[in-house]
Amino acid sequence: MPALAWSAHAALGVALVVLEALVAVVVVGAALFGSEAISERAFRLLRWLSNRPEPEAPRRSRTGR
């Protein structure tokens, strides 16, 4: 997408590249330094973007605890 925008207008291409880099920094920052809930969501987004499956949920014990 940025390559197409770059060929249309150089400033638009640069703006898209900067925007994508900023989004990547925010998502990684949230994954590393956010609260537990936000960190989990950021890691889920990163797995989704890399097309990896969700890990299996921990197995529950027979007593239900």
Backbone bond lengths (Angstrom), bond angles and torsions (degrees), N, CA, C in turn:
res aa  C-N    CA-C-N  psi(-1)  N-CA   C-N-CA  omega(-1)  CA-C   N-CA-C  phi
1 M - - - 1.444 - - 1.528 111.76 -
2 P 1.343 119.52 -46.62 1.465 118.29 179.15 1.527 113.09 -62.60
3 A 1.353 117.32 -31.24 1.467 119.06 179.97 1.519 110.71 -65.98
4 L 1.310 117.42 -39.12 1.460 121.30 177.56 1.526 110.14 -66.58
5 A 1.319 116.88 -42.54 1.462 120.25 178.22 1.521 110.52 -66.15
6 W 1.329 117.67 -36.20 1.452 121.34 179.40 1.526 110.70 -63.39
7 S 1.337 116.14 -40.89 1.457 118.84 179.69 1.528 111.40 -70.57
8 A 1.338 117.77 -28.09 1.461 120.50 177.87 1.526 110.90 -74.89
9 H 1.324 116.24 -46.97 1.465 120.86 179.43 1.518 107.64 -159.65
10 A 1.321 116.45 129.21 1.468 120.93 -173.50 1.529 112.11 -62.17
11 A 1.322 118.26 -40.82 1.470 120.56 -178.13 1.523 110.94 -65.74
12 L 1.319 117.89 -36.19 1.461 121.37 177.96 1.521 110.73 -65.93
13 G 1.323 117.09 -41.22 1.461 120.97 177.74 1.512 112.19 -62.86
14 V 1.319 116.61 -43.36 1.462 120.64 178.94 1.523 110.22 -64.50
15 A 1.324 116.83 -41.70 1.465 120.21 179.59 1.522 110.98 -61.78
16 L 1.330 118.35 -41.04 1.462 120.70 178.96 1.524 112.20 -67.16
17 V 1.316 117.76 -39.45 1.466 120.48 178.21 1.524 110.22 -64.61
18 V 1.316 116.94 -43.24 1.469 120.48 178.98 1.527 110.26 -64.78
19 L 1.318 117.39 -41.09 1.466 121.16 178.74 1.523 111.60 -63.07
20 E 1.323 117.65 -43.41 1.466 120.89 178.29 1.524 111.22 -63.87
21 A 1.320 117.29 -40.96 1.466 120.55 178.61 1.528 110.66 -65.15
22 L 1.326 116.68 -39.92 1.458 120.55 179.00 1.523 111.32 -64.52
23 V 1.320 117.71 -42.32 1.463 121.03 177.77 1.529 110.12 -62.90
24 A 1.317 117.35 -41.96 1.467 120.43 178.94 1.529 111.17 -62.20
25 V 1.323 117.63 -42.47 1.464 121.18 179.60 1.526 110.42 -64.89
26 V 1.334 117.44 -40.55 1.462 120.62 -179.84 1.528 110.77 -65.77
27 V 1.328 117.64 -43.17 1.471 120.34 -178.89 1.525 110.55 -66.26
28 V 1.318 117.79 -44.70 1.472 120.36 179.03 1.525 110.26 -65.87
29 G 1.327 117.83 -40.71 1.459 121.11 177.54 1.518 111.77 -62.33
30 A 1.338 116.62 -41.03 1.462 120.17 177.93 1.521 110.70 -66.10
31 A 1.330 116.92 -38.04 1.463 120.09 179.57 1.521 111.26 -65.68
32 L 1.315 117.00 -37.45 1.459 120.01 -175.49 1.525 113.95 -88.06
33 F 1.336 117.25 -35.64 1.457 119.50 -170.74 1.523 114.30 -120.29
34 G 1.321 119.05 1.26 1.459 121.81 -178.69 1.516 112.12 -81.05
35 S 1.327 114.59 176.37 1.462 119.35 176.20 1.531 108.53 -65.13
36 E 1.318 116.06 173.26 1.461 120.12 -176.62 1.533 111.57 -60.78
37 A 1.328 117.41 -42.69 1.472 121.07 -178.43 1.526 111.09 -68.21
38 I 1.325 117.04 -44.18 1.466 120.26 -179.17 1.519 110.09 -68.70
39 S 1.319 117.03 -39.16 1.457 120.62 178.14 1.522 111.16 -61.42
40 E 1.332 116.69 -42.88 1.464 120.19 179.17 1.530 110.52 -62.88
41 R 1.318 117.03 -42.07 1.466 120.53 179.22 1.516 111.46 -65.54
42 A 1.325 117.65 -38.96 1.462 120.61 179.54 1.528 110.25 -66.85
43 F 1.333 117.62 -41.56 1.458 119.52 177.67 1.524 111.41 -66.15
44 R 1.344 117.49 -35.30 1.460 119.98 175.26 1.527 110.65 -63.77
45 L 1.329 116.55 -41.14 1.465 120.39 178.27 1.521 110.42 -63.59
46 L 1.328 117.27 -41.78 1.466 120.14 178.33 1.526 111.21 -63.59
47 R 1.346 117.59 -40.43 1.467 119.97 176.48 1.515 110.94 -64.40
48 W 1.333 116.34 -40.01 1.463 120.78 -179.97 1.530 110.38 -65.02
49 L 1.328 117.60 -41.78 1.461 121.09 -179.99 1.529 112.04 -67.52
50 S 1.331 116.97 -32.00 1.463 120.03 178.83 1.522 112.26 -89.31
51 N 1.331 116.60 3.40 1.463 123.45 176.22 1.529 112.22 61.35
52 R 1.319 115.90 42.93 1.466 121.59 176.88 1.523 109.21 -107.48
53 P 1.315 117.94 146.68 1.473 119.75 -179.27 1.522 111.96 -73.23
54 E 1.301 114.64 158.45 1.469 120.76 175.07 1.522 108.81 -67.07
55 P 1.320 118.37 142.59 1.468 119.08 174.90 1.522 110.18 -69.23
56 E 1.309 115.35 156.41 1.463 119.69 179.64 1.521 110.20 -68.03
57 A 1.320 115.12 145.00 1.462 120.74 177.40 1.517 109.20 -69.17
58 P 1.322 117.81 150.44 1.478 119.36 176.35 1.520 110.66 -60.94
59 R 1.304 115.09 142.88 1.474 119.71 -178.92 1.526 108.76 -76.15
60 R 1.321 114.77 140.33 1.461 120.87 178.62 1.519 109.70 -85.24
61 S 1.303 115.25 148.66 1.459 118.80 178.74 1.519 109.37 -76.07
62 R 1.308 115.96 166.34 1.470 120.61 -178.08 1.520 112.51 -68.96
63 T 1.321 117.31 -23.26 1.462 120.53 -178.51 1.534 110.96 -80.48
64 G 1.335 118.38 -10.16 1.448 121.45 178.89 1.506 113.86 85.48
65 R 1.314 117.28 12.14 1.477 120.49 179.32 1.482 111.20 -105.14
